[in-house]
């Protein structure tokens, strides 16, 4: 089983329950979750905004 970041479950729960939108999850990358976890939560690739 893959190890997740400390706050992965919290962020996933917030997103799944509609408390956080994709932008909020995006902004958590590098602070609370990884780029891979962003994809796992949202189903979309994490892309750096230029």
C-alpha positions in Angstrom: 0.0 0.0 0.0 1.3 3.4 -0.9 2.2 5.8 1.9 0.4 9.2 1.7 1.3 12.6 3.1 0.2 13.4 6.6 -2.7 15.5 5.4 -3.8 13.5 2.4 -6.9 12.0 4.0 -7.9 15.4 5.3 -7.6 17.1 1.9 -9.4 14.2 0.2 -12.3 14.4 2.7 -12.6 18.1 2.2 -12.7 17.7 -1.6 -15.0 14.7 -1.6 -17.4 16.5 0.7 -17.5 19.7 -1.5 -15.7 21.8 1.2 -12.7 22.4 -1.1 -12.7 22.9 -4.8 -9.8 21.9 -7.2 -8.1 25.3 -6.8 -7.9 24.8 -3.1 -6.5 21.3 -3.5 -4.1 22.6 -6.2 -2.9 25.2 -3.7 -2.2 22.5 -1.1 0.4 20.8 -3.4 3.9 21.2 -1.9 2.4 22.2 1.5 0.0 19.5 2.5 0.1 17.0 -0.4 2.2 15.9 -3.4 1.6 16.3 -7.1 0.8 12.6 -7.3 -1.8 12.9 -4.5 -3.4 15.8 -6.3 -4.1 13.5 -9.3 -5.3 10.8 -7.0 -7.8 13.2 -5.3 -9.0 15.1 -8.4 -8.4 12.7 -11.2 -6.5 15.3 -13.1 -2.8 15.8 -13.7 -1.1 18.5 -11.7 0.1 21.2 -14.1 2.2 24.1 -13.1 0.5 27.4 -14.1 3.0 29.5 -16.1 
